[in-house]
Amino acid sequence: MITPGTAKVARRQLGLATRHQLTATAGVPDGTVTSRTRPGGPWQRLLPRVYLLQTGPPDHRQRALAAVLYAAEPAADPLSGETAALTGAAALSLLGIRDTPPAPADVLVRAPRRLAGTPEVRPLTTARWPRTITVAGVPSARPVRAAADFAARCPSPDRIRSVLAQVVQAGWCHPHDLHAELRSARLLARPAIRAAAGELLAGIRSVAEGRARDALTGTGLPAPLWNARLYTPDGTFLASPDAYWPDEGVALEVDSAEYHYTRDAWQATLRRRLRLRLEAHGILVASATPSMIRDTPQEVIEALHTLLTLATTRPTPPTATARGHEQLPLPFQVSG
């Protein structure tokens, strides 16, 4: 039978409780905790001193909160975010960022406190305690800090590029704030992180766009605006193509629902409508898929070269204009 104190703790913490909470707060005898968490019992031990007060398997939120409960100081309120907070891939996974495995969970703890890790939890001692938020009931570092902590531990340049782009494109942080966080964490000395941060500051918002930028670097083509916002003469928003050459009125669209984080069936129809809108305002549009940029970049470059050449001989310039976009030239370098 669950006592009222135990039920209160469980309701507040997604059905989880620590041994300290059960014995010191809810008044459950220590022996009862042990007996209830034996094989076949009504409770489960998820981590040392952390228990799931149900018989069914934990979901991803419960596993994430269990990591925070394990890392929090025993007498502190673990939901306050004052002594432990989820970060890195596990925190980004709660936000829906792809390619961020939720385990093992990185959890921040305040310096100088040290805590032994487990196969499921990696405690990260830090003197730079972040502002924290609650995501799906789990105390977490803000997305900008979680992204930086992810980059610090990720060995794959492509994954760093992809995840940082997703965090910015989803609106969880501004590229300048992310750059500042990476600089504060002294991570910009790492080439892969510096390159990813540079792309985001240049306006690139996806892996496909980043690869397009790589393909264009050193080709002699003029530098485009990335994700510029185009407006009609009366000030109506028209479109935001992946790359745009304002002097020539040429746009590059990378046709990929995957890299723009939507798989809806009508995405192709929207792309066709976008092309028609741009062409109606005198803009020449080149389309490419991520696989074309990856496998046959020279074909994409030749198509762009043709359109840029044609654009210079057109009698009528495009009527759309790019506004509110800071151009950063290619190749772009970020200093630490």
Helices and strands as residue ranges (DSSP letters): H 4-12, E 16-18, H 19-20, I 21-25, H 30-36, E 44-47, E 50-52, H 60-71, G 78-80, E 84-87, H 88-94, E 105-110, E 121-126, E 132-135, E 138-141, H 143-153, H 157-169, H 175-184, H 191-201, H 207-216, E 225-226, E 229-231, E 237-239, E 243-245, E 250-254, H 267-280, E 284-288, H 290-295, H 297-311, E 321-323
